[in-house]
Each structure stands twice: as C-alpha cells, then as structure tokens.
C-alpha cells in the first residue's frame, strides 16, 4: 500500500487565512493574499518572500501580474494597480535573507472604487499594446450586473451588462436580471473570428458570469458597429450585449452540511462558489456547495440545450477550482481542506491531496513552460535552473487554506488523461 503524497514545500508567510494565489507567467514568483489584505510574493527558487506589503484593509479577492504592474482586488471595495519591483537586484529577486519587515514595497499607481459585495474577483483582459487592458467587475450599484472598464484610463466602456428590462425602470417591477442574484464569478475574453476581415481583427468580446442562484450565462457584444479604430464602442444598460446561452446545473445543498456540528437544516443554497475558464477560453468549469461540477463549452457558439454538462462527484462543499494550462486536469479545493484532482474531459478522479485541516480557499497551477538548457555563463550558474528543475516546477500546484499556510505539490504529468 503506497503512502499518501505530501507537499513538496510549505509557505508560512501568512498569519491569517490565505484567500488568493497567482503564479507569474515565468513561474518565478508565487503571489499569495490573505484575509487581512496582505500580499506576499515568494520566489519559487528560494521559497523565500521577496516582496510583502499591506495592499488592502480587508480580505484579498484576487491578485494578478499585468506586464510591469500588479493588480490587487479586495473586500475593502478597492482595486489597486501597483508598479512591479523590476529594480530589485538579482540576489533579492531570488530571495534574500532579510526579514519580512525589510522587504521592498510596490508603489501604488492608481485605484478603482469597486463593488465587493459579491466576493467576485476581477477578470483582466490585456490588449495591445501590453500596457492597456479591459477589466470586468460587478456593477457599482447592481450586483447582478457587470461593468467593463479600460485601463489605465479608468473609463467605463460597458455599463450594466446583464440588464434585462421588461418595463420602465421607474416601475415597481424593477429589473428581471436581479432574479439570478449576485454575480459570484466572471470571465472576460475574446473569440477570434473565423474570417480574416480587418473589422473583426480583435475578435468578438464575450463575458461569462456565474450567479448566486447556481446559473451561468454567456453573453457577447454585438454592438451597433459605430466604433472606430481609435475609440471603442461604448454601451450602457447592457445594450449591444446579447445572451448566447443560459444554463443552470447546480442544485440546492443544505447548509447543515456547512454547519454539520449544528445538525440542523437551516437554508438551501445553490450559488456558484467558483468558476475557472481554460487558458484557451474553450470551456469553463464551476463548483458549488453541492457535489456537482458544471462544464460549459464557450466556443464555437453553443445553443442553450448543449451549453452545459453536469458531472457528479462524491464530495460536497467545493470552494475553489483551477485548470492546468493544457486544459486536461483540474484541481478542486474543498471545505474539508482536501484538494481533489480530476480529468476535465470526463471528471474522472485522478487523486486527492491531503494536508490542510481547514477549508481550502485557493488553488493554482504553475505554468507549463518549455524547458531550456542552462547557459554556459559561469556568473549565472547559481541562478540557472536545470531542465529537470524547470520541468518539475511546471508541474507544481499551490493551495492556500484557512490554516494560514500555502502548500506546494509536485504532481505527475497525467499524460494519459
């Protein structure tokens, strides 16, 4: 009988619940955010913190590198853009021996006031040039709708995406879109056109949203065709956006499972707890309090009847999910602290990672990069990774939990999945 796997490394840089994780594109840095608003950047070579700062005053919802910037998003209703730490010497970039209090702090560039009632993380879509991007967030007023902003201009390009009006806004009926509840997760992306027409060179803008009632909706921006090459087309009240499909796969799960020590059925919940989209934007996966995993095809355009497929697992209470770069493997973090691995093709179980005793709140795969041989430069020998080390690091999975720790696991390749 084989013994269960153990974490390859443990990071103990946080003193409160870990709530967000992110690997840099080159796998050199692992970002972790916690419930106090603190962000720690750990070198994946030395496993030591190279940057740490109090980015917010409340729990971190999301972190992401964007070119020479860092985006942080928090429950304090703020989204901050920070400068990265490119001026650090090589010895500090790979992790020095300095105390955490002596580490550098990024500089705040600008901020956005946001609506964080949803616990919904931002979705960043970089554009060309690399210092510009679109970012999707819940609407500032109506938490069942989404806004799309341009960065760095901080101009709202699309307002109230998801609005469905059946009568006057001044009537007592209100907005039909409110029936789905809060947006719990969203993802902004473009679908490349099937033709080479110059007018569609950037691809069709799409937004997938997962809601409090357990449903998921995919929308695309068709607009009116009045935009120019220098000025994007604007939209208000959701105009110009049409629903490609809507699907509801998750079922209600009793909160007596959440509060099992009470042994009382308190309320029924079916909200999507987390959603992730594959790196190529071909499909999305959702998890909830129930034992189901929803899979949704995003391209090509899919009808509502075939948009979603539901898979049944043996475990309720799923709080986070990540998809490997190649789209073949996903990791689901549970409220029981365990991380379960599945094939995304048919949700076949691939294994369970057991270390955390409390709820797992974030999981993230390292990137699968092409390994390159080390150079012959003697001055760089100490900093160069062997091809074997690069390949192994590309198979890392990070998990953050309520026990204040980040675990790093070196997985097998799962080539036969």
C-alpha positions as CSV (number, residue, x, y, z in Angstrom):
1,X,0.0,0.0,0.0
2,X,1.5,3.3,-1.1
3,X,1.7,6.2,1.4
4,X,-0.3,9.4,0.5
5,X,1.7,12.2,-1.1
6,X,3.0,15.1,1.0
7,X,3.5,18.7,0.0
8,X,6.9,19.4,-1.7
9,X,7.1,22.8,0.2
10,X,5.1,24.8,2.7
11,X,5.0,28.6,2.9
12,X,4.2,30.1,6.3
13,X,4.4,33.8,5.4
14,X,0.8,34.5,6.5
15,X,-0.8,34.8,9.9
16,X,-4.4,34.7,8.8
17,X,-6.5,32.8,6.2
18,X,-4.9,32.6,2.7
19,X,-7.6,33.7,0.2
20,X,-5.9,34.2,-3.2
21,X,-2.9,32.8,-5.3
22,X,-1.2,33.6,-8.6
23,X,1.8,32.3,-10.4
24,X,3.8,34.7,-12.6
25,X,3.9,33.8,-16.3
26,X,7.6,32.6,-16.0
27,X,6.9,30.7,-12.8
28,X,9.5,32.8,-11.0
29,X,7.1,34.3,-8.5
30,X,4.1,33.0,-6.4
31,X,1.7,35.6,-5.2
32,X,-0.4,34.9,-2.1
33,X,-3.0,37.2,-0.5
34,X,-4.8,36.8,2.8
35,X,-7.8,37.8,4.8
36,X,-6.0,40.8,6.3
37,X,-5.3,42.4,2.9
38,X,-1.6,41.5,3.0
39,X,0.1,40.2,-0.2
40,X,3.3,38.2,-0.2
41,X,5.5,37.5,-3.3
42,X,7.5,34.3,-2.9
43,X,10.5,33.3,-5.0
44,X,9.9,29.9,-6.4
45,X,13.6,29.3,-6.4
46,X,14.4,30.0,-2.8
47,X,10.9,29.7,-1.4
48,X,11.5,32.9,0.5
49,X,9.4,36.1,0.4
50,X,10.9,38.8,-1.8
51,X,8.1,41.3,-1.5
52,X,5.4,41.8,1.1
53,X,3.0,44.6,1.8
54,X,-0.4,45.5,3.2
55,X,-2.2,46.1,-0.1
56,X,-5.7,46.4,1.4
57,X,-7.6,46.7,4.6
58,X,-9.8,43.6,4.0
59,X,-9.5,40.2,2.5
60,X,-7.8,39.8,-0.9
61,X,-10.2,38.6,-3.7
62,X,-7.6,38.4,-6.5
63,X,-4.0,39.1,-7.5
64,X,-2.5,39.2,-11.0
65,X,0.6,40.4,-12.7
66,X,0.0,42.6,-15.7
67,X,3.1,43.5,-17.6
68,X,5.1,45.8,-15.3
69,X,2.1,46.2,-13.0
70,X,0.4,44.2,-10.2
71,X,-3.4,44.2,-9.8
72,X,-4.9,43.5,-6.4
73,X,-8.6,43.4,-5.6
74,X,-10.1,43.3,-2.1
75,X,-13.3,43.2,0.0
76,X,-12.5,46.7,1.0
77,X,-14.2,47.8,-2.3
78,X,-10.9,48.9,-3.9
79,X,-8.9,47.6,-6.8
80,X,-5.3,48.8,-6.9
81,X,-2.7,48.9,-9.7
82,X,0.9,48.8,-8.4
83,X,4.3,49.0,-10.0
84,X,6.3,45.9,-10.0
85,X,9.7,45.5,-8.4
86,X,11.9,45.3,-11.5
87,X,14.7,47.3,-9.9
88,X,15.5,44.6,-7.3
89,X,19.0,43.2,-7.6
90,X,19.2,39.5,-8.7
91,X,20.1,38.4,-5.2
92,X,16.9,39.8,-3.8
93,X,14.7,38.6,-6.7
94,X,15.5,35.0,-5.9
95,X,15.0,35.6,-2.2
96,X,17.5,37.0,0.3
97,X,17.8,36.5,4.0
98,X,16.3,39.8,5.0
99,X,13.5,39.9,7.5
100,X,10.0,40.4,6.1
101,X,9.9,43.9,7.5
102,X,13.0,44.8,5.4
103,X,11.5,43.8,2.1
104,X,10.6,46.4,-0.6
105,X,7.0,47.7,-1.1
106,X,5.5,48.2,-4.6
107,X,4.3,51.8,-5.5
108,X,0.6,52.4,-5.9
109,X,-0.1,53.8,-9.4
110,X,-3.9,54.3,-9.3
111,X,-7.1,52.7,-7.9
112,X,-10.7,52.0,-8.8
113,X,-13.6,52.1,-6.4
114,X,-15.5,48.8,-6.9
115,X,-18.4,46.8,-5.5
116,X,-17.1,43.9,-3.5
117,X,-20.4,42.8,-2.0
118,X,-20.3,39.7,-4.3
119,X,-16.9,38.3,-3.2
120,X,-16.4,38.3,-7.0
121,X,-12.8,38.5,-8.3
122,X,-12.0,40.8,-11.3
123,X,-11.3,39.5,-14.8
124,X,-8.4,41.1,-16.7
125,X,-8.1,41.0,-20.5
126,X,-4.8,42.6,-21.7
127,X,-5.0,44.3,-25.0
128,X,-2.4,45.6,-27.4
129,X,-0.2,47.5,-26.5
130,X,0.6,45.5,-23.4
131,X,0.2,48.5,-21.1
132,X,-3.6,48.6,-21.8
133,X,-6.3,46.2,-20.7
134,X,-10.0,45.7,-20.2
135,X,-11.2,44.7,-16.7
136,X,-14.6,43.3,-15.8
137,X,-16.1,43.8,-12.4
138,X,-19.5,43.7,-10.7
139,X,-21.6,46.8,-11.4
140,X,-21.1,49.6,-8.8
141,X,-24.8,49.6,-7.9
142,X,-26.5,46.4,-9.1
143,X,-24.6,43.3,-8.0
144,X,-26.3,41.1,-10.6
145,X,-24.8,43.1,-13.5
146,X,-21.2,43.7,-14.7
147,X,-19.2,46.6,-15.9
148,X,-16.2,46.6,-18.2
149,X,-13.5,49.3,-17.7
150,X,-10.5,50.3,-19.7
151,X,-7.1,50.6,-18.1
152,X,-5.1,52.7,-17.5
153,X,-7.7,55.4,-18.5
154,X,-10.2,54.0,-15.9
155,X,-13.0,54.8,-18.4
156,X,-16.1,52.6,-18.2
157,X,-16.6,51.1,-21.6
158,X,-19.6,48.9,-20.9
159,X,-22.1,49.5,-18.1
160,X,-24.7,47.2,-16.6
161,X,-24.0,44.2,-18.7
162,X,-26.7,41.6,-17.9
163,X,-29.6,44.1,-17.5
164,X,-32.9,42.7,-18.7
165,X,-35.7,45.3,-18.7
166,X,-39.3,44.2,-19.2
167,X,-40.8,47.5,-18.3
168,X,-39.9,51.1,-17.3
169,X,-37.0,51.5,-14.9
170,X,-39.3,53.6,-12.8
171,X,-41.9,50.9,-12.3
172,X,-42.1,48.7,-9.2
173,X,-41.2,45.6,-11.3
174,X,-37.5,46.6,-11.3
175,X,-35.0,44.6,-13.2
176,X,-35.6,41.0,-14.3
177,X,-31.9,40.3,-14.1
178,X,-32.0,40.6,-10.4
179,X,-33.7,37.2,-10.2
180,X,-30.4,35.4,-10.7
181,X,-28.9,37.1,-7.6
182,X,-25.3,38.3,-7.2
183,X,-22.6,37.6,-9.7
184,X,-20.3,35.2,-8.0
185,X,-17.6,34.8,-10.7
186,X,-17.0,36.3,-14.2
187,X,-14.5,36.0,-17.1
188,X,-14.0,38.4,-19.9
189,X,-12.4,37.1,-23.2
190,X,-12.4,37.4,-27.0
191,X,-13.3,34.8,-29.6
192,X,-11.0,35.0,-32.6
193,X,-13.0,35.5,-35.8
194,X,-13.3,32.6,-38.3
195,X,-12.6,35.1,-41.2
196,X,-9.6,37.4,-41.8
197,X,-11.8,40.5,-42.1
198,X,-10.0,43.6,-40.8
199,X,-13.1,44.9,-38.9
200,X,-13.1,41.8,-36.6
201,X,-9.3,41.6,-36.1
202,X,-9.6,41.9,-32.3
203,X,-12.3,39.2,-32.0
204,X,-15.7,39.2,-30.5
205,X,-15.9,40.3,-26.9
206,X,-17.6,37.8,-24.6
207,X,-18.4,37.7,-20.9
208,X,-19.4,34.6,-18.9
209,X,-21.0,35.2,-15.5
210,X,-21.8,32.7,-12.7
211,X,-24.6,33.7,-10.3
212,X,-25.9,33.2,-6.8
213,X,-28.8,31.1,-8.0
214,X,-26.4,28.5,-9.5
215,X,-26.9,29.6,-13.1
216,X,-24.3,30.6,-15.7
217,X,-24.8,32.9,-18.7
218,X,-22.6,33.6,-21.7
219,X,-23.0,37.0,-23.4
220,X,-21.4,38.5,-26.5
221,X,-21.1,42.1,-27.5
222,X,-22.6,42.7,-30.9
223,X,-22.9,46.5,-30.6
224,X,-24.1,48.8,-33.3
225,X,-20.9,48.9,-35.4
226,X,-20.4,52.6,-34.8
227,X,-16.9,52.3,-33.1
228,X,-13.7,53.5,-34.8
229,X,-10.1,52.1,-34.7
230,X,-9.2,54.8,-32.1
231,X,-12.3,54.9,-30.0
232,X,-14.1,51.7,-28.8
233,X,-17.8,51.5,-28.9
234,X,-19.5,52.2,-25.6
235,X,-22.6,50.6,-24.1
236,X,-25.0,51.5,-21.3
237,X,-27.7,49.5,-19.6
238,X,-26.5,46.3,-21.3
239,X,-27.4,47.5,-24.7
240,X,-25.5,45.8,-27.5
241,X,-24.9,42.6,-25.4
242,X,-26.9,39.5,-26.3
243,X,-27.3,36.2,-24.4
244,X,-25.6,33.3,-26.2
245,X,-26.9,30.8,-23.7
246,X,-28.0,30.4,-20.1
247,X,-27.6,27.2,-18.1
248,X,-28.4,26.1,-14.5
249,X,-26.6,22.9,-13.5
250,X,-26.1,23.3,-9.7
251,X,-28.8,22.2,-7.2
252,X,-29.6,23.3,-3.8
253,X,-27.5,21.9,-1.0
254,X,-28.4,22.2,2.7
255,X,-26.3,24.4,4.8
256,X,-26.5,21.8,7.5
257,X,-23.5,20.3,5.6
258,X,-21.6,23.6,6.2
259,X,-22.6,23.7,9.8
260,X,-22.5,20.0,10.4
261,X,-21.9,20.4,14.1
262,X,-25.4,22.0,14.5
263,X,-27.2,19.1,12.8
264,X,-30.0,21.5,11.7
265,X,-31.2,22.2,8.2
266,X,-31.0,26.0,8.1
267,X,-31.3,27.1,4.5
268,X,-30.9,25.8,0.9
269,X,-28.0,27.2,-1.2
270,X,-27.1,26.6,-4.8
271,X,-24.8,29.5,-5.6
272,X,-21.7,29.0,-7.7
273,X,-18.8,29.2,-5.3
274,X,-16.0,29.4,-8.0
275,X,-15.6,29.3,-11.8
276,X,-12.5,28.9,-13.9
277,X,-12.0,29.1,-17.7
278,X,-9.4,27.2,-19.6
279,X,-6.4,29.1,-20.9
280,X,-7.6,28.8,-24.5
281,X,-11.1,30.0,-23.5
282,X,-12.7,26.9,-24.9
283,X,-14.6,25.8,-21.8
284,X,-15.4,26.8,-18.2
285,X,-15.9,24.7,-15.0
286,X,-18.0,25.7,-11.9
287,X,-18.2,24.3,-8.4
288,X,-20.7,24.9,-5.6
289,X,-21.8,23.6,-2.2
290,X,-23.3,20.6,-3.9
291,X,-21.5,17.6,-5.3
292,X,-21.7,18.7,-8.9
293,X,-19.2,20.1,-11.3
294,X,-20.6,22.0,-14.3
295,X,-18.7,22.2,-17.6
296,X,-19.7,24.8,-20.3
297,X,-18.5,25.0,-23.8
298,X,-17.6,28.5,-24.8
299,X,-16.6,28.2,-28.5
300,X,-17.9,27.7,-31.0
301,X,-21.2,29.4,-30.4
302,X,-23.3,26.9,-28.5
303,X,-27.0,26.5,-28.1
304,X,-28.6,26.6,-24.6
305,X,-29.5,22.9,-24.8
306,X,-25.9,21.8,-25.3
307,X,-24.0,24.5,-23.4
308,X,-23.6,22.7,-20.1
309,X,-22.9,19.2,-18.9
310,X,-23.1,18.3,-15.3
311,X,-20.7,15.7,-13.6
312,X,-21.5,14.2,-10.2
313,X,-18.7,13.7,-7.7
314,X,-18.7,12.0,-4.3
315,X,-17.9,15.2,-2.3
316,X,-20.0,18.2,-1.4
317,X,-18.7,21.6,-0.3
318,X,-16.3,22.8,-3.0
319,X,-14.9,26.3,-2.7
320,X,-12.3,26.9,-5.4
321,X,-11.0,25.4,-8.7
322,X,-8.1,25.7,-11.1
323,X,-7.4,24.4,-14.6
324,X,-4.0,23.4,-15.8
325,X,-2.6,25.2,-18.8
326,X,-3.2,22.4,-21.3
327,X,-6.9,22.2,-20.1
328,X,-6.7,18.4,-19.3
329,X,-6.5,18.5,-15.5
330,X,-8.4,20.5,-12.9
331,X,-7.9,20.8,-9.1
332,X,-10.9,21.5,-6.8
333,X,-10.3,22.7,-3.2
334,X,-12.9,21.6,-0.6
335,X,-14.2,23.0,2.6
336,X,-12.7,19.9,4.2
337,X,-9.2,21.1,3.3
338,X,-8.6,18.5,0.6
339,X,-7.6,19.1,-3.0
340,X,-9.1,16.7,-5.5
341,X,-7.7,16.2,-9.0
342,X,-9.9,15.4,-12.0
343,X,-9.6,14.9,-15.7
344,X,-11.6,17.8,-17.3
345,X,-12.7,15.5,-20.2
346,X,-14.9,13.3,-18.1
347,X,-14.3,14.3,-14.5
348,X,-12.5,11.1,-13.8
349,X,-10.8,11.3,-10.3
350,X,-7.0,11.4,-10.5
351,X,-6.2,11.6,-6.9
352,X,-6.6,13.5,-3.6
353,X,-4.1,15.7,-1.8
354,X,-4.4,15.8,2.0
355,X,-2.6,18.3,4.2
356,X,-4.8,21.2,5.2
357,X,-7.1,20.7,8.1
358,X,-9.3,23.7,7.3
359,X,-11.1,24.9,4.2
360,X,-9.1,25.3,1.1
361,X,-9.8,28.7,-0.4
362,X,-7.5,29.0,-3.4
363,X,-5.7,26.6,-5.8
364,X,-3.4,27.5,-8.7
365,X,-1.4,25.5,-11.2
366,X,2.1,26.7,-12.2
367,X,2.5,27.3,-16.0
368,X,3.7,24.5,-18.3
369,X,6.7,26.2,-19.9
370,X,9.1,24.9,-22.5
371,X,12.3,23.9,-20.6
372,X,15.5,25.4,-21.9
373,X,19.1,24.2,-21.2
374,X,21.2,26.3,-18.8
375,X,23.7,28.7,-20.3
376,X,27.5,28.3,-20.0
377,X,27.9,31.7,-18.3
378,X,29.7,31.0,-15.1
379,X,28.3,34.2,-13.5
380,X,24.8,32.8,-13.9
381,X,25.4,29.3,-12.8
382,X,23.9,29.8,-9.3
383,X,20.7,31.3,-10.8
384,X,20.1,28.9,-13.6
385,X,17.7,26.0,-13.3
386,X,18.3,22.7,-14.9
387,X,15.8,21.4,-17.5
388,X,14.7,18.9,-14.9
389,X,14.1,21.5,-12.3
390,X,12.2,23.7,-14.8
391,X,10.0,20.7,-15.8
392,X,9.3,19.8,-12.2
393,X,8.4,23.3,-11.3
394,X,5.9,23.4,-14.2
395,X,4.1,20.6,-12.5
396,X,3.6,22.5,-9.3
397,X,0.2,23.0,-7.7
398,X,-0.3,25.7,-5.0
399,X,-3.1,25.6,-2.4
400,X,-4.0,28.2,0.2
401,X,-6.2,27.5,3.2
402,X,-7.7,28.8,6.4
403,X,-4.8,27.3,8.3
404,X,-2.7,30.3,7.1
405,X,-0.5,28.1,5.0
406,X,0.3,27.7,1.3
407,X,1.2,24.1,0.3
408,X,3.2,23.4,-2.9
409,X,2.8,20.0,-4.6
410,X,4.8,18.5,-7.4
411,X,2.3,16.5,-9.4
412,X,2.9,13.7,-12.0
413,X,2.3,14.7,-15.6
414,X,-1.0,12.8,-16.0
415,X,-0.1,12.3,-19.7
416,X,-2.8,9.6,-20.2
417,X,-5.7,11.7,-19.1
